């Protein structure tokens, strides 16, 4: 029968050894308070075990420990925590414990009161009324509250230690008891106990204790995710945790702090740590921490190694996602990450381009500023109506395209329209029959100055420098003005000026002090040989090289080197070139002029005495050579053997005859003053 606690404590109990069964923690606390008030000592069961015990004490050893304590302390005690102990041992050991207690009750030699929760009353074997009548076994009344069922995860202390881990059974039993006092009965709770692996799989414990010694499972418990990593790597990582007394997350965060670095920097961090033996664990860690909707997460999910991570990121996985609805955000993330990569990734960029030529959405991936990407952008422009403007993505990824086709007043409406069409057809790598006809018929307007007359105005200014870009035609004037303004150069004058026929360097020598003249020959070299001599050069490669390398790098670099030394820098050319003359020939929109002799060039020849000049040519007398030349107009050509694949010059088309003339006078913001006057004189050491 159960007894009310207030009645029970009013009865004198002479029994030295007894069991008191409590229905809940509240009643247990009342019992403990009562005994403390009358001077009875409370002894936790974990204090009776060897300190820092990494194996659970079995009942026989526990009873011996109680006896020893009582021999050393001749006093009445109450033992608490026995129910938590029962939660860890199997049924057989619980029975052994109860039998030992029953034996002690019969003997009445121990001055010890054992508190037990009523969950275990059905196995206490005190059904005989004599035990309850004699108050040797007392069940206290109250609402029964079931003890929680804990799960004890036991991990190897060789791998796992640190905050959140208990290191011995003494700590475990105390923690269980304390938790039992601060939460509702019936709630479950998990504990992590780190002990040496040699103590694993102890006999006598129950199923609440789960031993985990497989590295993958240990890692999952520690971090909350499955770690699909080689076992040797997991062991290395767990050893690192033990060595530094940190968790897996703390170890990996120290190597790559994913929570505190921008997404754009993570790829670089992985690249920089490829020599780290824990690299694969770092990759796994990154995957767990970053947003699953990111491109980097997708790349990692496909599988990466130290060797192929960049190729996967730049090529293979980029090809995979081209049809993704979020391709724009993916490409932005990719670009932001690649900005931080210092290793040579140009070959991978080229491979991506070559494998995505037929993919429309690949345009979004050409946003990293590589020259090969800009070449591909120009190639793709062929499919657009550029007369309505450069598409926004192209202009964003390659702003120089907008500079090249920018609206610009060339002095007359006809000339302005001519060069607008010329630049667009050049980008599209095509020409129409109407434009070919226009190139044949249009002449240099009368208000266009000659280069030689313009350059004569500055020839005697000793503090002026002349930069001659061989082969640079008037098509580039808007582009040059734009990049000069971006450099905050004061543009004193700008104009389109004409050169001499034939439009080759040998006929356009410049009269200037040799010490103050510099030349850049790349445009003319490309016209003759392409970007790389003796190799097939696609036209868009030539365009990009001229804009980025000849102008942005070489020309601006030359000006920057001289701007402090001269009050004026004059930029002009010996002649222009025609890309459309080559295209027209390839498209069958030009013809070979009838000529029975071996011409000097495809675009001009020496006059043949006694014979009429073929139709579609212009005559020009050269007093320096005392010779008259016939120069081809438009895009026709003379029947010379061989051919030019890139651009032509020597003829009388407007793009060959007209060149820029720009005067820069230091830094400033003054407005450009346009002139309609002649051009410069010439230096006789330019080659063709």
Secondary structure in CASP SS format (residue, H / E / C, confidence):
PFRMAT SS
TARGET T0000
AUTHOR 0000-0000-0000
METHOD secondary structure of the structure
MODEL  1
X C 1.00
X E 1.00
X E 1.00
X C 1.00
X H 1.00
X H 1.00
X H 1.00
X H 1.00
X C 1.00
X C 1.00
X C 1.00
X C 1.00
X C 1.00
X C 1.00
X C 1.00
X C 1.00
X E 1.00
X E 1.00
X E 1.00
X E 1.00
X E 1.00
X E 1.00
X C 1.00
X C 1.00
X H 1.00
X H 1.00
X H 1.00
X H 1.00
X H 1.00
X H 1.00
X H 1.00
X H 1.00
X H 1.00
X H 1.00
X H 1.00
X H 1.00
X H 1.00
X C 1.00
X C 1.00
X C 1.00
X E 1.00
X E 1.00
X E 1.00
X E 1.00
X H 1.00
X H 1.00
X H 1.00
X H 1.00
X C 1.00
X C 1.00
X C 1.00
X C 1.00
X C 1.00
X C 1.00
X C 1.00
X C 1.00
X C 1.00
X C 1.00
X H 1.00
X H 1.00
X H 1.00
X H 1.00
X H 1.00
X H 1.00
X H 1.00
X H 1.00
X H 1.00
X H 1.00
X H 1.00
X H 1.00
X H 1.00
X H 1.00
X C 1.00
X C 1.00
X C 1.00
X C 1.00
X E 1.00
X E 1.00
X E 1.00
X E 1.00
X C 1.00
X H 1.00
X H 1.00
X H 1.00
X H 1.00
X H 1.00
X C 1.00
X C 1.00
X E 1.00
X C 1.00
X H 1.00
X H 1.00
X H 1.00
X H 1.00
X H 1.00
X H 1.00
X H 1.00
X H 1.00
X H 1.00
X H 1.00
X H 1.00
X H 1.00
X H 1.00
X H 1.00
X H 1.00
X H 1.00
X H 1.00
X C 1.00
X C 1.00
X C 1.00
X C 1.00
X E 1.00
X E 1.00
X E 1.00
X E 1.00
X E 1.00
X E 1.00
X H 1.00
X H 1.00
X H 1.00
X H 1.00
X H 1.00
X H 1.00
X C 1.00
X C 1.00
X C 1.00
X C 1.00
X C 1.00
X H 1.00
X H 1.00
X H 1.00
X H 1.00
X H 1.00
X C 1.00
X C 1.00
X C 1.00
X E 1.00
X E 1.00
X E 1.00
X E 1.00
X C 1.00
X C 1.00
X C 1.00
X C 1.00
X C 1.00
X C 1.00
X C 1.00
X C 1.00
X C 1.00
X C 1.00
X E 1.00
X E 1.00
X E 1.00
X E 1.00
X E 1.00
X E 1.00
X C 1.00
X C 1.00
X C 1.00
X C 1.00
X C 1.00
X C 1.00
X C 1.00
X C 1.00
X C 1.00
X E 1.00
X C 1.00
X C 1.00
X H 1.00
X H 1.00
X H 1.00
X H 1.00
X H 1.00
X H 1.00
X H 1.00
X H 1.00
X H 1.00
X H 1.00
X H 1.00
X H 1.00
X H 1.00
X H 1.00
X C 1.00
X C 1.00
X C 1.00
X C 1.00
X C 1.00
X C 1.00
X C 1.00
X E 1.00
X E 1.00
X E 1.00
X E 1.00
X E 1.00
X E 1.00
X C 1.00
X H 1.00
X H 1.00
X H 1.00
X C 1.00
X C 1.00
X C 1.00
X C 1.00
X C 1.00
X E 1.00
X C 1.00
X C 1.00
X C 1.00
X E 1.00
X E 1.00
X E 1.00
X E 1.00
X C 1.00
X C 1.00
X H 1.00
X H 1.00
X H 1.00
X H 1.00
X H 1.00
X H 1.00
X H 1.00
X H 1.00
X H 1.00
X C 1.00
X C 1.00
X C 1.00
X C 1.00
X C 1.00
X C 1.00
X C 1.00
X H 1.00
X H 1.00
X H 1.00
X H 1.00
X H 1.00
X H 1.00
X H 1.00
X H 1.00
X H 1.00
X H 1.00
X H 1.00
X H 1.00
X H 1.00
X H 1.00
X C 1.00
X C 1.00
X C 1.00
X H 1.00
X H 1.00
X H 1.00
X H 1.00
X H 1.00
X H 1.00
X H 1.00
X H 1.00
X C 1.00
X C 1.00
X H 1.00
X H 1.00
X H 1.00
X C 1.00
X C 1.00
X H 1.00
X H 1.00
X H 1.00
X H 1.00
X H 1.00
X H 1.00
X H 1.00
X H 1.00
X H 1.00
X H 1.00
X C 1.00
X C 1.00
X C 1.00
X C 1.00
X C 1.00
X C 1.00
X H 1.00
X H 1.00
X H 1.00
X H 1.00
X H 1.00
X H 1.00
X H 1.00
X H 1.00
X H 1.00
X H 1.00
X H 1.00
X C 1.00
X C 1.00
X C 1.00
X C 1.00
X C 1.00
X H 1.00
X H 1.00
X H 1.00
X H 1.00
X H 1.00
X H 1.00
X H 1.00
X H 1.00
X C 1.00
X C 1.00
X C 1.00
X C 1.00
X C 1.00
X C 1.00
X H 1.00
X H 1.00
X H 1.00
X H 1.00
X H 1.00
X H 1.00
X H 1.00
X H 1.00
X H 1.00
X H 1.00
X H 1.00
X H 1.00
X C 1.00
X C 1.00
X C 1.00
X C 1.00
X C 1.00
X C 1.00
X H 1.00
X H 1.00
X H 1.00
X H 1.00
X H 1.00
X H 1.00
X H 1.00
X H 1.00
X H 1.00
X H 1.00
X H 1.00
X H 1.00
X C 1.00
X C 1.00
X C 1.00
X C 1.00
X C 1.00
X C 1.00
X C 1.00
X H 1.00
X H 1.00
X H 1.00
X H 1.00
X H 1.00
X H 1.00
X H 1.00
X H 1.00
X H 1.00
X H 1.00
X C 1.00
X C 1.00
X C 1.00
X C 1.00
X H 1.00
X H 1.00
X H 1.00
X H 1.00
X H 1.00
X H 1.00
X C 1.00
X C 1.00
X C 1.00
X C 1.00
X C 1.00
X H 1.00
X H 1.00
X H 1.00
X H 1.00
X H 1.00
X H 1.00
X H 1.00
X H 1.00
X H 1.00
X H 1.00
X H 1.00
X H 1.00
X H 1.00
X C 1.00
X C 1.00
X H 1.00
X H 1.00
X H 1.00
X C 1.00
X C 1.00
X C 1.00
X H 1.00
X H 1.00
X H 1.00
X H 1.00
X H 1.00
X H 1.00
X C 1.00
X C 1.00
X H 1.00
X H 1.00
X H 1.00
X H 1.00
X H 1.00
X H 1.00
X C 1.00
X C 1.00
X C 1.00
X C 1.00
X C 1.00
X C 1.00
X C 1.00
X H 1.00
X H 1.00
X H 1.00
X H 1.00
X H 1.00
X H 1.00
X H 1.00
X H 1.00
X H 1.00
X H 1.00
X H 1.00
X H 1.00
X H 1.00
X H 1.00
X H 1.00
X H 1.00
X C 1.00
X C 1.00
X C 1.00
X C 1.00
X H 1.00
X H 1.00
X H 1.00
X H 1.00
X H 1.00
X H 1.00
X H 1.00
X H 1.00
X H 1.00
X C 1.00
X C 1.00
X C 1.00
X C 1.00
X C 1.00
X C 1.00
X C 1.00
X C 1.00
X E 1.00
X H 1.00
X H 1.00
X H 1.00
X H 1.00
X H 1.00
X H 1.00
X C 1.00
X C 1.00
X C 1.00
X C 1.00
X C 1.00
X C 1.00
X C 1.00
X E 1.00
X E 1.00
X E 1.00
X E 1.00
X E 1.00
X E 1.00
X C 1.00
X C 1.00
X C 1.00
X C 1.00
X H 1.00
X H 1.00
X H 1.00
X H 1.00
X H 1.00
X H 1.00
X H 1.00
X H 1.00
X H 1.00
X H 1.00
X H 1.00
X H 1.00
X H 1.00
X C 1.00
X C 1.00
X E 1.00
X E 1.00
X E 1.00
X E 1.00
X E 1.00
X E 1.00
X E 1.00
X E 1.00
X E 1.00
X E 1.00
X C 1.00
X C 1.00
X C 1.00
X C 1.00
X E 1.00
X C 1.00
X H 1.00
X H 1.00
X H 1.00
X C 1.00
X C 1.00
X C 1.00
X C 1.00
X C 1.00
X C 1.00
X H 1.00
X H 1.00
X H 1.00
X E 1.00
X E 1.00
X E 1.00
X E 1.00
X C 1.00
X H 1.00
X H 1.00
X H 1.00
X H 1.00
X H 1.00
X H 1.00
X H 1.00
X H 1.00
X C 1.00
X C 1.00
X C 1.00
X C 1.00
X C 1.00
X C 1.00
X C 1.00
X C 1.00
X C 1.00
X H 1.00
X H 1.00
X H 1.00
X H 1.00
X H 1.00
X H 1.00
X H 1.00
X H 1.00
X H 1.00
X H 1.00
X H 1.00
X H 1.00
X H 1.00
X H 1.00
X H 1.00
X H 1.00
X H 1.00
X H 1.00
X H 1.00
X H 1.00
X H 1.00
X H 1.00
X H 1.00
X H 1.00
X C 1.00
X C 1.00
X C 1.00
X C 1.00
X C 1.00
X E 1.00
X E 1.00
X E 1.00
X E 1.00
X E 1.00
X C 1.00
X C 1.00
X C 1.00
X C 1.00
X C 1.00
X E 1.00
X C 1.00
X H 1.00
X H 1.00
X H 1.00
X H 1.00
X H 1.00
X H 1.00
X H 1.00
X C 1.00
X C 1.00
X C 1.00
X C 1.00
X C 1.00
X E 1.00
X E 1.00
X C 1.00
X C 1.00
X C 1.00
X C 1.00
X C 1.00
X C 1.00
X C 1.00
X C 1.00
X C 1.00
X C 1.00
X E 1.00
X E 1.00
X E 1.00
X C 1.00
X C 1.00
X C 1.00
X C 1.00
X C 1.00
X C 1.00
X C 1.00
X C 1.00
X C 1.00
X C 1.00
X E 1.00
X E 1.00
X E 1.00
X E 1.00
X E 1.00
X E 1.00
X C 1.00
X C 1.00
X C 1.00
X C 1.00
X E 1.00
X E 1.00
X E 1.00
X E 1.00
X E 1.00
X E 1.00
X C 1.00
X C 1.00
X C 1.00
X C 1.00
X E 1.00
X E 1.00
X C 1.00
X C 1.00
X C 1.00
X C 1.00
X C 1.00
X C 1.00
X C 1.00
X C 1.00
X C 1.00
X E 1.00
X C 1.00
X E 1.00
X C 1.00
X C 1.00
X C 1.00
X H 1.00
X H 1.00
X H 1.00
X H 1.00
X E 1.00
X E 1.00
X E 1.00
X E 1.00
X E 1.00
X E 1.00
X E 1.00
X E 1.00
X E 1.00
X E 1.00
X C 1.00
X C 1.00
X C 1.00
X C 1.00
X C 1.00
X E 1.00
X E 1.00
X C 1.00
X C 1.00
X C 1.00
X C 1.00
X C 1.00
X C 1.00
X C 1.00
X C 1.00
X C 1.00
X C 1.00
X C 1.00
X C 1.00
X C 1.00
X C 1.00
END
